[in-house]
Amino acid sequence: MKEKTLQEIQERIKIIESRDITTWPYTGEGSINENYRKGFNLWTEVTEEHYWNQLECVPPRKFDGNAFMVGEQYTTDDIGSVYTVFISVGERVFGKMSYVKDFDLFKYREQIRLQFSF
């Protein structure tokens, strides 16, 4: 997949930020799945209810404080197994796709801080 331009990334972030966070996080424009499939593996804000639903549906693949990797794999690609990650940062909750090898609570917090200008 080709590298995204700054303009493409900024436009995608606007879509993500305008998304109704109460909708199911895996479907629709700006969803976790759509972002991954289109090569924009950015964070999507979700509700605390979605966070807990995904944490409690199957045992997590990985867990670290306020972040976890959903126990059910989303897909596999040339790099490895892809899972959905959810993280709680303050009063807000976010999700995105990630590789098992990249699971890192501190890296995730920094990505969110930069994307959402915390």
Sequence and secondary structure as in RCSB ss.txt:
>XXXX:A:sequence
MKEKTLQEIQERIKIIESRDITTWPYTGEGSINENYRKGFNLWTEVTEEHYWNQLECVPPRKFDGNAFMVGEQYT
TDDIGSVYTVFISVGERVFGKMSYVKDFDLFKYREQIRLQFSF
>XXXX:A:secstr
     HHHHHHHHHHHHHS TTS TTSSTT HHHHHHTT    EEE HHHHHHHHHHS  SEEETTEEE SS  E
E SS EEEEEEEEETTEEEEEEEEGGG  HHHHHHHHHHHHT 
